[in-house]
């Protein structure tokens, strides 16, 4: 009789432990599910915020580009037109200065047109990524301070327009860093079109730096901006540099058909 009672007690206790185990396991699974859902929501929110920030930046740049084209460009064109209406000056020295002034204004008009194009997102989409980067490199080379080169390997294909826009802005940001900090003379951009992967690299022969020794506050707005932009399009961002060894910035992304939007991986 005593054994039977003990047996019942063991069975009851075993059942209780099993129920407690199932309860703890269920609680853990529900907790993890909620945590994953929250993490996914936070990630989606961060990407949405970055997308909004980029859209605001693009609209601002588009407005500036339009102002340059409509106002400053027109004023310079009128100034050049007025100079052309001047009668021929018999004084050779004054006439030479007049001709030089006309050439300077013509150069300023061309430079402003190129600058306006590089700022205006719609123009970049019309040109395509390859041509937009080529024009940007040509603009730098025309300053006489840099030697630039564009290498394209593989068979070029069209990606989503917003994705190409983000890549182009990253190139601009990288070039801005080169101009400000690198003391480089040569800039090379390479576009590698592979069937499943696209890679963009920007290389310079400047003074370089040690990325491992950079503190978070020293990474600068430029590098941080490029990291954020790369994350937005699902890209892998990397920097290879060293003292007196120049810098190479690389962005690698999976090839996605152009019909798919920039936020195709975000659940709505």
Secondary structure, DSSP 4 states (H G I P E B T S, - for coil): -HHHHHHHHHHHHHHHHHHHHHHHHHHHHHHHHHHHHHHHHHHHHHHHHHHHHHHHHHHHHHHHHHHIIIIIHHHHHHHHHHHHTSPPPS-HHHHHHHHHHHHHHHHHHHHHHHHHHHH-HHHHHHH-HHHHHHHHHHHHHTTTS-EEEEEEEE------HHHHHHHHHHHHHHHHHIIIII--SEEEEEEEE-SSEEEEEEEE-S----GGG--GGGSHHHHHHHHHHHHHTT-EEEEEE-TTS-EEEEEEEE---TTS-TTTTS--
